[in-house]
Amino acid sequence: MSIRAEILGDWGTSNLRLWLRFGGAVAERRDGRGVGALAANAAQQLRDLTAAWREAYDISVIVLCGMAGARGGLHETGYVECPASAADWAGRAARTEIADTPVTIGSGLAFRDRDGRDDVMRGEETQVFGALRLHPELAIGRATMLLPGTHSKWVTLDGGRVTGLRTFITGELYALLSRSSLFATGGADESGHTDEEGFAQGMAEGRNAPGLTGSLFQARAGQLRQGRSAAWARSYLSGLLLASEVAQMQQLGMLPNQVTMIGAHALCERYRTVLASAGVATRLLDDEACTLAGLELILAHD
Amino acid sequence: MSIRAEILGDWGTSNLRLWLRFGGAVAERRDGRGVGALAANAAQQLRDLTAAWREAYDISVIVLCGMAGARGGLHETGYVECPASAADWAGRAARTEIADTPVTIGSGLAFRDRDGRDDVMRGEETQVFGALRLHPELAIGRATMLLPGTHSKWVTLDGGRVTGLRTFITGELYALLSRSSLFATGGADESGHTDEEGFAQGMAEGRNAPGLTGSLFQARAGQLRQGRSAAWARSYLSGLLLASEVAQMQQLGMLPNQVTMIGAHALCERYRTVLASAGVATRLLDDEACTLAGLELILAHD
C-alpha cells in the first residue's frame, strides 16, 4: 500500500502554491497559476498539477485557501462573519473533490463595521489564524496584524478572535498609477530601485496632506519642473501611498503601538519605514510558515 | 488675392480642435487626434489637417494652445510663472511654422506653493484668460475657477492674475480604477448611467472618510456582500473621488463660496452636486467660447 500524504495549497488571484506533506512535514512544493490567470478551468489545472503526486502517493485530502473558494474559482465557499475564532472559521470549510480525491477549501472572513461598511478577505485569514497558532501570545488581549499586498489588510484581534478588518487597495493603486500618464516622461527606469529622497518626500506628503488626489500630480510636476527621474517619481508614489494608508488608520483611531506583519519582505520593509516614522513598532512573521499553520487548522478540523 | 483668415486650435492630449476664422468670426471647425495619440508626427498632422484651408485662403497665422507646446508636441514652449496676468502669458507664446505658415503656440503656467510643491497646466490657462476676457467681473478681487477633466485644475485669481493652481488627478484615477479588479464582477454595464444611490453613498464616504485607499474597497465589498451592481460601484467611485477632491480643497482652506467651472457639461453637473452639498455655489461657462477668447488674446498679442 502506498504512502499516505496530503496536499496543502494557497490559491490566490496571482499564484498557486502547493505543498506535499508526509507525516506533518513538507516534502515538496509546486507552483501554478492564480485563479485570475487560468488558461483551463480550475479543476483541470488542479488535476494536472497534482497528477504525479496522486499517482505516487495515497493523497487523503487536498486543503486549499484563498481565491480557490471565490465565485469563479474551484468551488465557492462562504464568508464567516467577524468576530470569528479559528474554530468558527476552520469549521466552515467547504468540500468538493477532483478525480476522487477529497478537496477542502477554507472560507473567507466578512466584517461589517458600525457604520455599515462591508469588508472581506480570502486567504489572509488563513495566515492570521496560522500566526495565532505559531505565536499564541498574539491571542492575549488585543493585537493588530497587517498583511500587505495588492490589497493591504489590517486585521484587529481580541482574545484570538478576529474583530475587525479594513482593506486598503494601496498595492493595486501603485500598480495602476505606475502605468499612468503621471509617469510617462523618462519612463525607462523600471528597475524597482528605491530612490530614497523620492520615498521620503512622498512619505512626508502622505503624512501631512489631506488626501491623495491632490498630491499625486506632484509626481509629474517634479519631473517637469525639478528634473526628477522616473525612479524618483515612482518612489514618491510609493512613499505617498503607504504614508497615506498609515495616516488614514491613525485618523480612524485604529493605529496601534505595535503591528505584526505577514507578507513579502521588501514590501514589509517599506511599511516598516513608514510605521516607524509614525511611532509604531513592527515585527515580521514568515508568510509561508503562517499559511501552512493555517491550512493545518482546516486539516485538523476536517 | 485670396481671403485673409486665421486658424485657432486647442491641441490637447486626447483631441485637436481647429477653427477657421474670417474677420473675427468662426467659419468652420475640424477635429483631429490629440498629441498623445498621434499616428504621424505633429507637424505632419497639422499640415494635413490644414491643407485645404491653406490652399483656399490666405492664412496669416495658426494659433495653438495646450499639449502642442509640450515636449514631444509640435514645438516646446515654456511655462510662465504665477502670479501671471493675461498679458504676461500671451506675451510668452512661442513661434514656429509649418509649410511657410507661421504658427504661434501659447505657453503653459507653472506655480510653486509656499511649501515648495510644483504644479503646472497647459491649455486650461487659455480658457481661464479667455473667461476673464468674456466675464470681466472675474477680474475684480478674488475668484476661483475649476476646470474638471482628466486632470482637474483649481485656479485661484486675484485682480485678474492667476495666483494659485492645484491639480487633482481625479479623472485619470476614475479611468484607471474603472478597469481595476474592484469592478471585475458584473462588469458588463458600461453604459455610463449614474446610479444615484451609489453616487450619494460615495459622496458621503468621500466627505467623511480620512482618505481614499481605505474607502475604495467598499466598491467591491458592496458587490460581494450587498448584491450591488457594477453601475452602483462605478457611481460610488465617482461620488467618492469627487467628494474627496472637494474635501481636500476644504481641508487646505482653499474652498471658496463660489466656483466658476469650465468643462464638459455632464462632468460639471456631477461636480455641481458635490459642491452644492459642501455649500459652494457654481456657475458654468461655455468651454469652447472660453478657449476661443483665450486664443484671441495670443493672436492679438502676436
Boltz contact constraints between the chains, C-beta under 6 A:
constraints:
  - contact:
      token1: [A, 117]
      token2: [B, 218]
      max_distance: 6.0
  - contact:
      token1: [A, 118]
      token2: [B, 221]
      max_distance: 6.0
  - contact:
      token1: [A, 118]
      token2: [B, 225]
      max_distance: 6.0
  - contact:
      token1: [A, 119]
      token2: [B, 221]
      max_distance: 6.0
  - contact:
      token1: [A, 120]
      token2: [B, 221]
      max_distance: 6.0
  - contact:
      token1: [A, 120]
      token2: [B, 224]
      max_distance: 6.0
  - contact:
      token1: [A, 166]
      token2: [B, 214]
      max_distance: 6.0
  - contact:
      token1: [A, 167]
      token2: [B, 217]
      max_distance: 6.0
  - contact:
      token1: [A, 168]
      token2: [B, 213]
      max_distance: 6.0
  - contact:
      token1: [A, 168]
      token2: [B, 214]
      max_distance: 6.0
  - contact:
      token1: [A, 169]
      token2: [B, 213]
      max_distance: 6.0
  - contact:
      token1: [A, 169]
      token2: [B, 216]
      max_distance: 6.0
  - contact:
      token1: [A, 169]
      token2: [B, 217]
      max_distance: 6.0
  - contact:
      token1: [A, 170]
      token2: [B, 213]
      max_distance: 6.0
  - contact:
      token1: [A, 172]
      token2: [B, 180]
      max_distance: 6.0
  - contact:
      token1: [A, 176]
      token2: [B, 176]
      max_distance: 6.0
  - contact:
      token1: [A, 180]
      token2: [B, 172]
      max_distance: 6.0
  - contact:
      token1: [A, 210]
      token2: [B, 248]
      max_distance: 6.0
  - contact:
      token1: [A, 210]
      token2: [B, 251]
      max_distance: 6.0
  - contact:
      token1: [A, 211]
      token2: [B, 211]
      max_distance: 6.0
  - contact:
      token1: [A, 211]
      token2: [B, 244]
      max_distance: 6.0
  - contact:
      token1: [A, 211]
      token2: [B, 248]
      max_distance: 6.0
  - contact:
      token1: [A, 212]
      token2: [B, 212]
      max_distance: 6.0
  - contact:
      token1: [A, 213]
      token2: [B, 168]
      max_distance: 6.0
  - contact:
      token1: [A, 213]
      token2: [B, 169]
      max_distance: 6.0
  - contact:
      token1: [A, 213]
      token2: [B, 170]
      max_distance: 6.0
  - contact:
      token1: [A, 213]
      token2: [B, 245]
      max_distance: 6.0
  - contact:
      token1: [A, 214]
      token2: [B, 166]
      max_distance: 6.0
  - contact:
      token1: [A, 214]
      token2: [B, 168]
      max_distance: 6.0
  - contact:
      token1: [A, 214]
      token2: [B, 248]
      max_distance: 6.0
  - contact:
      token1: [A, 216]
      token2: [B, 169]
      max_distance: 6.0
  - contact:
      token1: [A, 217]
      token2: [B, 167]
      max_distance: 6.0
  - contact:
      token1: [A, 217]
      token2: [B, 169]
      max_distance: 6.0
  - contact:
      token1: [A, 218]
      token2: [B, 117]
      max_distance: 6.0
  - contact:
      token1: [A, 221]
      token2: [B, 118]
      max_distance: 6.0
  - contact:
      token1: [A, 221]
      token2: [B, 119]
      max_distance: 6.0
  - contact:
      token1: [A, 221]
      token2: [B, 120]
      max_distance: 6.0
  - contact:
      token1: [A, 224]
      token2: [B, 120]
      max_distance: 6.0
  - contact:
      token1: [A, 225]
      token2: [B, 118]
      max_distance: 6.0
  - contact:
      token1: [A, 244]
      token2: [B, 211]
      max_distance: 6.0
  - contact:
      token1: [A, 245]
      token2: [B, 213]
      max_distance: 6.0
  - contact:
      token1: [A, 248]
      token2: [B, 210]
      max_distance: 6.0
  - contact:
      token1: [A, 248]
      token2: [B, 211]
      max_distance: 6.0
  - contact:
      token1: [A, 248]
      token2: [B, 214]
      max_distance: 6.0
  - contact:
      token1: [A, 251]
      token2: [B, 210]
      max_distance: 6.0
